[in-house]
């Protein structure tokens, strides 16, 4: 919408982008409702939880939950001291733990699945080879409560968000993905 359309983009490309966007909106809306439900559960139990990437990042920096496309999972960060309670909340919500031998490259995370729902990646650290425990504590000190669309959750200030996004981009096996660079640029 910000482009000098139609001069900046051929109609065929614009139609293709619009069609792709419209195809994912129903699935993203379903993901968003489930993510809001989970975040409310965490907030009700006084467990600070920060949604990473995905829907909430898309809404925060682009103003649209579907702007980044459909997410393969929902990344949620909790403090290490709350990991046991966080796992209980997910299990009470109908999610099942996926054993560690699933080929995950990162430590400090667990995966939970539920039939007909987006998998949850529960994190309690961010790239320990890049972000130290001291820096993680700084992330939490800078976290703030956000209330939007009937849900309360925590989010990082822009400084911490940039550090997280950069660390994620550097450590990603999708290093060539333009989305990550666009996210950093928008923040």
N, C-alpha and C positions, 0 to 999 in steps of 0.2 A: 504494500500500500504506500510505502514511502518513496518508491521509485517513480521517475518521470514516465509513467506508463501512458501510451504504449511504446514510446520511443526507446526506452531502456530495455525492453524485453519483448520478444516476438509473442504474438497471441497464442501460438501453439504451445510454447513453453509455459506461459501463464496458465493456460487451461490445464496442462498436465500437473502443475503444482497445486492448483486449486482442487482438482480431482483427488490427488493423493491426500491432501489435507482433509477433505470432506469424508474420505473413506475411513480415516482413523479416528475421527471425532467421537463416534459412539463408543468405541473401545476405550478411548482415553477418558471419557466421561464416567464409564463404569469403574475404571482404575481409580479415578479421582474420588469417587464416592467411598470406595473401600479404604483408600488411604486416609481420608478424613475420619472415617469410623475408627480406624486403628489409632490415629493420632489423638483422638478424643479419649480413647481408653488409656493411653499412656498419660495424658494430662490429668485425667481423673485420679490416677494412681500416684500422682506426683513424681512421675519419671520423666525428666526432661528428655525430649527426643527431637532430633533435627533431621528433617527430610533432606537427603542429599540428591542432587541432580534431578532428573525426571520432571514430573508434573509441577511440583512446587517451585523448582528453579525456573521452569518455563514461565509460570505465572508471574514470578517475581521479576524476572528481567525482560520478558517480552510482553507481559500483560495477557497471556493466553496459555492455558494448560496444554494446548495441542501444538504450540509453535515449534517445539523440539521434536515432534513426532511421537510415535508409540514407544513406550519404554518396555524393555524385556523384563525388568524387575523394578522393585521399589526399594531404594536404599534408605536405611534409617540408622542414624547414629545415636547411641546412648553412652552414658559414662560407664566405664568399666565396672565400677562398683554396683551398677544397676543391671548388669547383664542377666543375672539369674531371674530377677523380677520381670525383665523385658521378655525373656523366653517364656515365662509362665503366662504373661499377657497374650502372647501370640498363640500359644497352645490353647488357652481358654477361648480364643477367637476362632479356633478350628484349624489352625496351621500346624503342620508337622515338620519336625526338624529333619533336614537332609544330612546324612552322615558326612564326615570330613573327607572321605575318599572320593568326593565328587570332582576332583581335579581343580579345585580353586587354587589360584595362585597367591592370593593375599591371605595373610593371617589376620587375626583379630576381627573375624566375621563368621557368621553362621547363616545358613540359608534355610528358609522355611517355605513350605508350599501348602497350597490348599486347592482342592478341586475347583476349577472354573474361576480361579483368582490369580492375580499376578504374584509371582514368587517375591518373597521379602528377603532382602539381604540385610541382616542385622549386624551393624558395625559397632565396635567399641574403641576403635582406633583408626587412624588414617595413615596409611603408608608408613609404618614404623621406621623404614629405612630413610625416609625423607622428613617426617615430622616427629620430633621427639616428644616424650611424655610431658616435659615442661611446656612445650608449645601447645600440646593438646589441652592442658589445663588452662592455658591462655584463651584457647578457643571457647571453652565453657564459660570462662569469666566474661567474655564478650558476647555470649549468646543472649538474645532478647526474646521475650514472648511476643508472638504474632497472633492476632485474632482476625480471621477472615473466613467468609462463607460458613459460619457456624462452627468453626473449629479453632482450638487454641493449640499452638505448638511453638517450638523454639526455632529460631533462625540465627545464623551468624551475621555479624556486621560485615560490611562490604570488604574490609581488610582481610578478615578471616576467610571469607568466601573466595576471594582471589587466591589466597594461599592454597586452600583446598582444591580449587579447580585446576590450578597449575600442577599441584602434586598428583592429582588424578590423571591429568593429561600426560605428564612425564612417565607415569607408571603404567599407562594403558597399553594394551597390545593393539589398540585401535589408534595408534599414534598419528595416523594420517587423517583421522576424522575431523573434518572442518567444524563440526558442531561445537567441539570443545574450545576451539580458538574463538569462534563467534561468541560463546558464552563468556569467556574471559574478556573479550572486547566490550561486550554489553555492560558488564559489571564495572 
